[in-house]
Amino acid sequence: MRYFLELSYNGKAYHGWQNQPNAISVQEVIEKALSTILKEKISIMGAGRTDTGVHAKQMYAHFDFDGDFNDHELLYKLNSFLPKDVALHRIFPVKADAHTRFHAESRTYLYRIALQKNVFNFDEAYWVKPKLNIKNMTEAANILLEYKDFQSFSKSNTDVKTYNCNIMAVHLETVDNELHFTITADRFLRNMVRAIVGTLINVGLGKLEVTDIHRIISSKNRSEAGYSVPAQGLYLTRIIYPESIVL
């Protein structure tokens, strides 16, 4: 049987989602917990790879297991075993070919920009000291909806077949002295959201004009775009799957 796990984690202590040879990952601690409680080696496949320090409010992973277990009891045991910065929320059976990565229809990321110094959120948001022109940033963000190829915002030397992404929605809003940037797409390139946010901040600071976004995207050159903002402000917040994969 194949099962999906719905989970969340604070990424501060981890070197990203994916297993690393000499560093701790979220995948590693979940596999260890599952293997210990189910008493056999369990490997999981995540919906994507978050980088070092990036958080997830909603993430999915799948695993295969032929034995029997009580969903609620297993969930309770796993959460008791896992560290405080990783939480499992649901375990449910899916079709045998269901895949957390390939069957995801959309993913949504949130980036939190602190607009003033706050001693309680420096691990959770990125403080930008100068005043930002949020109107110009919003206009620049909406230009993203006109394009498909986002090579300019991709990490260099990334082994991908295409740089095309279907961005479905972008949104900027002020929430309690923070600026929240939300973006939804069918897929994302390595470092894409952090590079987009860095570019939008440069627009907000007046270092770039709103219309420069057209030039940056058309250039397909990472060096034309803005800097990559720090990881602590980035959250994977939602992943959508077709209902047809669930048993």
C-alpha positions in Angstrom: 0.0 0.0 0.0 1.1 3.5 -0.7 0.4 6.3 1.9 0.7 10.1 1.8 1.9 12.0 4.8 0.9 15.6 5.4 3.4 17.5 7.5 4.9 20.8 8.5 8.3 21.8 9.8 10.5 24.7 10.9 13.5 24.5 8.7 15.9 26.5 10.8 17.9 23.4 12.1 17.9 21.5 8.8 19.9 21.4 5.7 16.8 21.3 3.6 14.3 18.6 2.9 16.4 16.0 1.0 18.9 13.6 2.7 22.5 14.9 2.8 25.6 12.8 3.4 27.0 14.9 6.2 24.1 17.1 7.4 20.7 16.5 9.0 17.6 16.8 6.8 13.8 16.7 7.4 13.6 13.6 5.2 16.1 11.8 7.4 14.4 12.4 10.7 11.0 11.3 9.3 12.4 8.2 7.7 14.1 7.3 11.0 10.9 7.7 13.0 8.8 5.6 10.5 11.5 2.9 10.3 11.7 2.7 14.1 8.0 2.5 14.7 7.0 0.3 11.8 10.1 -1.9 12.4 11.3 -2.0 8.9 13.4 0.3 6.7 11.1 3.0 5.2 12.0 5.5 2.5 9.9 8.5 1.7 9.6 10.7 -1.3 8.8 14.4 -0.8 6.7 16.7 -3.0 9.8 18.8 -3.6 13.2 20.0 -2.2 13.2 22.9 0.1 16.6 24.5 0.7 18.5 24.9 4.0 16.6 27.0 6.4 13.3 27.1 4.4 10.1 26.2 6.3 7.0 24.3 5.3 3.5 24.9 6.6 2.2 22.2 4.4 4.4 19.5 2.8 3.6 16.0 1.6 5.7 12.8 1.3 4.7 9.3 0.3 5.9 5.8 1.4 5.1 2.2 0.8 4.2 -0.3 3.5 2.5 -3.7 3.3 1.6 -4.2 7.0 -1.4 -2.9 8.9 -1.5 0.0 11.3 -4.1 2.4 12.9 -3.7 5.8 11.3 -4.4 7.8 14.4 -2.2 5.6 16.6 0.7 5.8 14.2 0.3 9.5 13.9 0.4 9.9 17.7 3.5 7.7 18.0 5.3 9.4 15.2 4.7 12.9 16.6 5.9 11.7 20.0 9.1 10.4 18.4 9.8 13.3 16.1 11.7 16.5 17.2 9.6 19.5 18.2 10.2 21.3 14.8 8.6 18.6 12.7 4.9 17.7 12.9 2.8 15.1 11.0 -0.8 16.0 10.5 -2.4 13.2 8.4 -1.6 9.8 7.0 -3.9 8.5 4.3 -3.9 5.7 1.7 -3.6 6.6 -2.0 -3.5 4.8 -5.3 -0.4 2.7 -6.0 1.0 5.0 -8.6 0.2 8.3 -6.7 3.3 10.4 -6.4 3.8 13.4 -4.2 6.1 15.2 -6.6 4.7 14.4 -10.0 1.0 14.5 -9.2 1.1 17.9 -7.5 -1.1 20.3 -9.5 0.2 23.5 -7.8 2.4 24.7 -5.1 2.2 28.0 -3.1 5.0 29.8 -1.4 4.9 32.7 1.1 7.8 35.1 1.7 7.7 37.3 4.8 9.5 40.7 4.7 9.7 42.5 8.0 9.0 46.3 7.6 10.4 47.2 11.0 12.8 45.6 13.5 11.0 43.0 15.6 12.9 40.9 18.2 10.3 38.1 17.9 10.4 37.5 14.1 14.0 37.7 13.0 14.2 33.9 12.6 10.9 34.0 10.6 11.1 37.0 8.3 13.7 39.1 6.5 14.0 42.7 7.8 14.4 45.3 5.0 15.4 48.5 6.7 14.7 51.2 4.0 11.1 52.1 3.2 9.7 50.1 0.3 7.5 51.3 -2.5 4.9 48.5 -2.3 2.8 49.9 -5.2 5.7 49.5 -7.6 6.5 46.1 -6.2 2.9 45.0 -6.8 3.0 46.2 -10.4 6.3 44.4 -11.0 5.0 41.2 -9.5 2.0 41.2 -11.7 4.3 41.3 -14.8 5.4 37.7 -13.8 2.0 36.5 -14.9 2.8 37.4 -18.5 5.7 35.0 -18.9 6.5 31.3 -18.8 10.3 31.0 -19.0 11.9 32.0 -15.7 15.6 31.1 -16.3 16.6 34.5 -15.0 15.4 33.5 -11.5 16.9 30.0 -11.5 20.0 29.0 -9.7 22.9 28.6 -12.1 24.0 25.1 -13.2 20.6 23.6 -12.4 20.0 20.3 -14.2 16.5 20.9 -15.6 14.9 20.1 -18.9 12.9 23.3 -19.0 12.7 26.6 -17.3 9.0 27.0 -18.0 6.7 27.5 -15.1 3.0 28.3 -15.1 2.5 31.0 -12.5 -1.1 31.0 -11.5 -1.3 33.8 -8.9 0.9 36.4 -7.2 -0.2 38.6 -4.3 1.4 41.3 -2.1 -0.2 42.4 1.2 0.8 44.2 4.4 0.2 42.1 7.5 1.1 43.5 11.0 4.3 45.4 9.9 5.3 42.7 7.5 5.0 42.5 3.7 3.8 39.1 2.6 4.5 38.0 -1.0 2.5 34.9 -2.1 3.1 33.0 -5.4 1.4 29.9 -6.8 2.7 27.9 -9.8 2.6 24.4 -11.1 6.4 24.1 -10.5 9.3 26.2 -9.2 13.0 26.3 -10.2 15.8 26.1 -7.7 16.0 29.4 -5.7 13.3 30.9 -7.9 11.1 32.5 -5.3 14.0 34.0 -3.3 15.4 35.5 -6.5 12.0 36.9 -7.5 11.6 38.5 -4.0 15.1 40.0 -4.2 14.3 41.5 -7.5 11.0 42.9 -6.3 12.8 44.5 -3.3 15.2 46.2 -5.7 12.1 47.6 -7.4 10.7 48.7 -4.0 14.0 50.4 -3.2 14.1 52.3 -6.6 17.1 50.4 -7.8 15.1 48.9 -10.6 12.1 50.3 -12.6 8.9 48.4 -12.7 9.4 47.8 -16.5 12.9 46.4 -15.9 11.1 43.1 -15.0 10.4 42.6 -18.8 14.1 43.0 -19.6 15.2 40.8 -16.8 13.0 37.9 -17.7 13.7 38.2 -21.5 17.4 38.1 -20.8 17.3 34.6 -19.4 20.3 35.6 -17.4 20.5 35.1 -13.6 22.9 38.0 -13.2 20.4 40.5 -14.5 17.9 39.7 -11.7 18.1 40.7 -8.1 19.8 39.1 -5.1 18.6 35.9 -3.4 16.8 36.9 -0.2 17.6 34.8 3.0 15.9 31.5 3.6 14.3 32.2 6.9 11.5 34.2 5.3 10.4 31.5 2.9 7.5 29.1 3.6 6.0 26.4 1.4 2.3 26.9 2.4 0.1 24.7 0.2 0.3 21.8 -2.3 -2.8 20.8 -4.3 -3.4 17.3 -5.6 -6.2 15.8 -7.7 -8.8 14.1 -5.6 -8.6 11.1 -7.9 -5.4 9.8 -6.3 -6.9 9.2 -2.9 -8.4 5.8 -2.1 
